[in-house]
Amino acid sequence: MSRLNATFARLRSEGRQGLVSYVVAGDPSPSGTVELLHQLVAAGADVLEVGVPFSDPMAEGAVIQKGHERALANGMSLQGVLDIVAAFRQADQHTPIIMMGYANPIERFGYEMFAAAGAEAGVDGLITVDLPPEEVDAIDAALKAVELDNIFLISPTTPASRIQTIVERARGFIYCVAVKGVTGSGQLDAVEVARNVALIRSKTALPVAVGFGIKDADSARAVAAVADAVVVGSALIDAMVRVAEQEPMASEGQLHAAAAALLRSIREGMDSSPS
């Protein structure tokens, strides 16, 4: 059983919802990203989502875009992200890791080479934001050959017929976008999220994780009441940025601690939600 399947099976048996944390590899620094990932697991993350820095991250809001810019300025590359995953795996063989990125760097790396390198490093799945299901045959074959999950986004504006197309290609879980717009934007509407999750569940047995717009314990609790997992990203990066702005001499450990503290509060909020 894959790490993702095992994690969601464990969560179901415990009557709990999963918590997925997103950070950009190489932000605040390449050397500190492994420790940041470990701290997020200690704070309650069930699945780690690691952003692959890209020069044009079209689905991201300003907070994550700047994280991509900082990571690229730090010299982070796709190979560098794989190296981070491999280093993380030296101490943690259990927490699933999803890489989230854009098609261009993976195409340049080569689908088969990327899939093989990802499997060797310890990656469990991939979200390619700008690669629609109609264009995934080549990469999907490469991912399947090494048993990596291909994970897709479904937005509030995705029509039911297209949802069916997406879920037929998806593995691991479905990423349900909670708001219209980019990451970190929009006002979360719990009623609309519940409606969208129900529609997706009517078409697939895969777990449904909800992200975009979840910023604190309250919003996470509302989503956890209807979803299998909650995804938090922009808020974690923003927590680190706020510390850096308020305390220019703050250590990277202090930045990590701010993200971990926020994630811990979100985990506590979710656990207080009736399942």
Steps between C-alpha positions, in 0.01 A plus 500: 500500500632845408583755768206716390251213508632384836475850645141557390404148618649575842320833521169335412552235767572774754202709393726796421554728202843539344710814513712579195767771533646683201832684489728599213823299488793735555302766688623643732813302403591174326707385797214553746213345306554146630485619860188706421328190361585302812363777720174506304460125549562545872236776503235269352544478122384162365613571142771736379449697180825644368487775242745487210616860438404635159541838332130531407290329770166606352275332759670664795412817685753765596620324816596174329624677187754686712597170660573364152706811424704465818561130438615561142728778620643246745588276206227240550434265207286194435801280578548698817142423606560128441816524710297659783248216488779241508658673800164510680454127439817421693307566822136455391388209287131533583367851423373530140659772288324660204692721261296787357627686199463598138557304181799684353772392747374139497485489119856631480614242757326226302190316617660158537812642664294710739273212598796270564685768698187586697436139596862454602494818713180396676234710328146357519303715256502795265270795436576671169290813520497593132473153347134411432381138500472502120878551478633268769540172312879520469576606856227276640657193342836595651349555845300176490811303408656593838170506696484876556156658532380763252291751695266754339338828599125553470382860528160644597437577132581151366186358332372159608592338168860612535513385863420152370790521253737613775408237759543224243867601466574589863676290762584562865242768574308784338607857575181708522566873464289683758486846342493658157840650425860440600640357821433707809225703334127525539260450786438143603135396462453184706160427344641515148798287602266236643299500178811461284643223718169313484496526121855363476420217741204401287748419223796344681600308811834685520554721806426869445742760635394865502746789464533867395361752750556305824685735730431410862342255742146625434514462122674164536236379743221598260663313211591198713131450570437410134835390349746215549794739530583869530788665309678803647771687310490878463432549871811302597723698265342825615566408864872469423506821298333695781768393748774593252345843447444569870837365609759551223760315707274201568663162448365253247405282795270776622336517157445125502358519852241756388377274220494198731308691769233601249471147366471363853213739573329390179543133592346570841211683335434210266515247781238698689263464206241222532567233234 
